[in-house]
Amino acid sequence: MWTTAKAPSLAEMEAMAHDIFGRLPKTFHDLCEGVILRVEDFPTDEVLDEMDAESEFDLLGLFQGTGLPQQSSGDVARLPNLIWLYRRPILDYWAEHDETLGGIVRHVVIHEIGHHFGLSDEDMAAIEASAG
């Protein structure tokens, strides 16, 4: 079986991410209306610079847009919120850790949704720590 196994393509990983998102509780879906989920091999150079990343493998995912706490009903039309997953850094992380690929993708999707909800990395780390 392992002789035919290969890394998922961009399309396959995007399908995996959408499937994982679809299995999250309905409350997540309701609060994420209009959020677009995309997968690319790597972040752009602009994103790497903006995030002060040392390597193109430093980011597994990214939320871009206006989080729920910053939105108001009087907002002028804005670009849609995006959640990016970066395939190659995710695969690299998977190769170096004892976790399933689906578990890693699920973690990244939920983490980036957390940013959509207005949570910081520190907030999410505290929530994960308290959850065990």
ZAVO-250712 format. One record per residue (C-alpha): residue number from 1; residue in one letter; x, y, z. Coordinates in nm, 3 decimals, always signed. Layout:
+-----+------+---------+---------+---------+
: seq : type :       x :       y :       z :
+-----+------+---------+---------+---------+
: NUM :    A :       X :       Y :       Z :
...
+-----+------+---------+---------+---------+
END
This chain:
+-----+------+---------+---------+---------+
: seq : type :       x :       y :       z :
+-----+------+---------+---------+---------+
:   1 :    M :  +0.000 :  +0.000 :  +0.000 :
:   2 :    W :  +0.275 :  +0.251 :  +0.085 :
:   3 :    T :  +0.437 :  +0.205 :  -0.256 :
:   4 :    T :  +0.142 :  +0.380 :  -0.423 :
:   5 :    A :  +0.084 :  +0.647 :  -0.157 :
:   6 :    K :  +0.154 :  +1.007 :  -0.253 :
:   7 :    A :  +0.107 :  +1.351 :  -0.105 :
:   8 :    P :  -0.233 :  +1.508 :  -0.172 :
:   9 :    S :  -0.255 :  +1.760 :  -0.455 :
:  10 :    L :  -0.376 :  +2.116 :  -0.398 :
:  11 :    A :  -0.726 :  +2.013 :  -0.506 :
:  12 :    E :  -0.725 :  +1.705 :  -0.281 :
:  13 :    M :  -0.609 :  +1.905 :  +0.022 :
:  14 :    E :  -0.867 :  +2.174 :  -0.048 :
:  15 :    A :  -1.137 :  +1.904 :  -0.065 :
:  16 :    M :  -1.005 :  +1.765 :  +0.266 :
:  17 :    A :  -1.019 :  +2.110 :  +0.426 :
:  18 :    H :  -1.376 :  +2.170 :  +0.302 :
:  19 :    D :  -1.481 :  +1.826 :  +0.429 :
:  20 :    I :  -1.328 :  +1.900 :  +0.770 :
:  21 :    F :  -1.495 :  +2.242 :  +0.777 :
:  22 :    G :  -1.826 :  +2.078 :  +0.684 :
:  23 :    R :  -1.805 :  +1.849 :  +0.985 :
:  24 :    L :  -1.762 :  +2.135 :  +1.234 :
:  25 :    P :  -2.063 :  +2.239 :  +1.445 :
:  26 :    K :  -2.337 :  +2.442 :  +1.275 :
:  27 :    T :  -2.256 :  +2.743 :  +1.495 :
:  28 :    F :  -1.914 :  +2.762 :  +1.327 :
:  29 :    H :  -2.078 :  +2.760 :  +0.983 :
:  30 :    D :  -2.328 :  +3.030 :  +1.076 :
:  31 :    L :  -2.049 :  +3.259 :  +1.202 :
:  32 :    C :  -1.829 :  +3.185 :  +0.898 :
:  33 :    E :  -2.084 :  +3.273 :  +0.631 :
:  34 :    G :  -1.899 :  +3.418 :  +0.333 :
:  35 :    V :  -1.552 :  +3.303 :  +0.447 :
:  36 :    I :  -1.357 :  +3.149 :  +0.160 :
:  37 :    L :  -1.128 :  +2.853 :  +0.225 :
:  38 :    R :  -0.831 :  +2.818 :  -0.013 :
:  39 :    V :  -0.518 :  +2.604 :  -0.038 :
:  40 :    E :  -0.192 :  +2.709 :  -0.201 :
:  41 :    D :  +0.149 :  +2.544 :  -0.196 :
:  42 :    F :  +0.318 :  +2.835 :  -0.014 :
:  43 :    P :  +0.234 :  +3.182 :  +0.116 :
:  44 :    T :  +0.318 :  +3.471 :  -0.116 :
:  45 :    D :  +0.638 :  +3.669 :  -0.063 :
:  46 :    E :  +0.425 :  +3.962 :  +0.054 :
:  47 :    V :  +0.260 :  +3.748 :  +0.322 :
:  48 :    L :  +0.597 :  +3.610 :  +0.434 :
:  49 :    D :  +0.732 :  +3.965 :  +0.467 :
:  50 :    E :  +0.419 :  +4.087 :  +0.648 :
:  51 :    M :  +0.435 :  +3.798 :  +0.895 :
:  52 :    D :  +0.814 :  +3.831 :  +0.943 :
:  53 :    A :  +0.850 :  +3.465 :  +0.850 :
:  54 :    E :  +1.204 :  +3.333 :  +0.826 :
:  55 :    S :  +1.110 :  +3.061 :  +0.579 :
:  56 :    E :  +0.829 :  +2.975 :  +0.341 :
:  57 :    F :  +0.767 :  +2.673 :  +0.568 :
:  58 :    D :  +0.691 :  +2.887 :  +0.876 :
:  59 :    L :  +0.319 :  +2.938 :  +0.807 :
:  60 :    L :  +0.070 :  +2.652 :  +0.790 :
:  61 :    G :  -0.228 :  +2.881 :  +0.744 :
:  62 :    L :  -0.346 :  +3.241 :  +0.750 :
:  63 :    F :  -0.666 :  +3.436 :  +0.805 :
:  64 :    Q :  -0.697 :  +3.747 :  +0.587 :
:  65 :    G :  -0.982 :  +3.988 :  +0.627 :
:  66 :    T :  -1.186 :  +4.166 :  +0.889 :
:  67 :    G :  -1.262 :  +3.953 :  +1.194 :
:  68 :    L :  -1.613 :  +3.942 :  +1.335 :
:  69 :    P :  -1.540 :  +4.178 :  +1.629 :
:  70 :    Q :  -1.418 :  +4.448 :  +1.386 :
:  71 :    Q :  -1.717 :  +4.423 :  +1.151 :
:  72 :    S :  -2.016 :  +4.654 :  +1.168 :
:  73 :    S :  -2.343 :  +4.680 :  +0.982 :
:  74 :    G :  -2.235 :  +5.019 :  +0.844 :
:  75 :    D :  -1.927 :  +4.879 :  +0.672 :
:  76 :    V :  -1.873 :  +4.970 :  +0.311 :
:  77 :    A :  -1.849 :  +4.666 :  +0.085 :
:  78 :    R :  -1.522 :  +4.487 :  +0.160 :
:  79 :    L :  -1.331 :  +4.194 :  +0.022 :
:  80 :    P :  -1.439 :  +3.852 :  +0.149 :
:  81 :    N :  -1.257 :  +3.697 :  +0.442 :
:  82 :    L :  -1.014 :  +3.425 :  +0.339 :
:  83 :    I :  -0.865 :  +3.131 :  +0.521 :
:  84 :    W :  -0.548 :  +3.006 :  +0.352 :
:  85 :    L :  -0.392 :  +2.668 :  +0.411 :
:  86 :    Y :  -0.039 :  +2.614 :  +0.281 :
:  87 :    R :  +0.003 :  +2.261 :  +0.149 :
:  88 :    R :  +0.381 :  +2.223 :  +0.145 :
:  89 :    P :  +0.441 :  +2.359 :  +0.500 :
:  90 :    I :  +0.154 :  +2.137 :  +0.624 :
:  91 :    L :  +0.307 :  +1.832 :  +0.455 :
:  92 :    D :  +0.649 :  +1.919 :  +0.598 :
:  93 :    Y :  +0.500 :  +1.952 :  +0.947 :
:  94 :    W :  +0.319 :  +1.619 :  +0.901 :
:  95 :    A :  +0.646 :  +1.448 :  +0.804 :
:  96 :    E :  +0.815 :  +1.575 :  +1.120 :
:  97 :    H :  +0.540 :  +1.502 :  +1.376 :
:  98 :    D :  +0.342 :  +1.204 :  +1.495 :
:  99 :    E :  +0.001 :  +1.339 :  +1.390 :
: 100 :    T :  -0.242 :  +1.248 :  +1.115 :
: 101 :    L :  -0.263 :  +1.475 :  +0.814 :
: 102 :    G :  -0.636 :  +1.518 :  +0.872 :
: 103 :    G :  -0.570 :  +1.617 :  +1.233 :
: 104 :    I :  -0.319 :  +1.882 :  +1.128 :
: 105 :    V :  -0.548 :  +2.024 :  +0.860 :
: 106 :    R :  -0.836 :  +2.028 :  +1.110 :
: 107 :    H :  -0.619 :  +2.213 :  +1.364 :
: 108 :    V :  -0.513 :  +2.474 :  +1.105 :
: 109 :    V :  -0.871 :  +2.528 :  +0.983 :
: 110 :    I :  -1.000 :  +2.575 :  +1.339 :
: 111 :    H :  -0.705 :  +2.799 :  +1.430 :
: 112 :    E :  -0.771 :  +3.030 :  +1.135 :
: 113 :    I :  -1.145 :  +3.035 :  +1.211 :
: 114 :    G :  -1.039 :  +3.146 :  +1.560 :
: 115 :    H :  -0.873 :  +3.451 :  +1.402 :
: 116 :    H :  -1.196 :  +3.518 :  +1.211 :
: 117 :    F :  -1.369 :  +3.519 :  +1.550 :
: 118 :    G :  -1.114 :  +3.775 :  +1.673 :
: 119 :    L :  -0.903 :  +3.544 :  +1.889 :
: 120 :    S :  -0.528 :  +3.595 :  +1.913 :
: 121 :    D :  -0.271 :  +3.316 :  +1.895 :
: 122 :    E :  -0.232 :  +3.354 :  +2.272 :
: 123 :    D :  -0.611 :  +3.320 :  +2.326 :
: 124 :    M :  -0.619 :  +3.000 :  +2.121 :
: 125 :    A :  -0.313 :  +2.855 :  +2.296 :
: 126 :    A :  -0.484 :  +2.917 :  +2.632 :
: 127 :    I :  -0.806 :  +2.752 :  +2.511 :
: 128 :    E :  -0.613 :  +2.448 :  +2.381 :
: 129 :    A :  -0.414 :  +2.423 :  +2.706 :
: 130 :    S :  -0.730 :  +2.436 :  +2.917 :
: 131 :    A :  -0.891 :  +2.170 :  +2.698 :
: 132 :    G :  -0.604 :  +1.934 :  +2.776 :
+-----+------+---------+---------+---------+
END
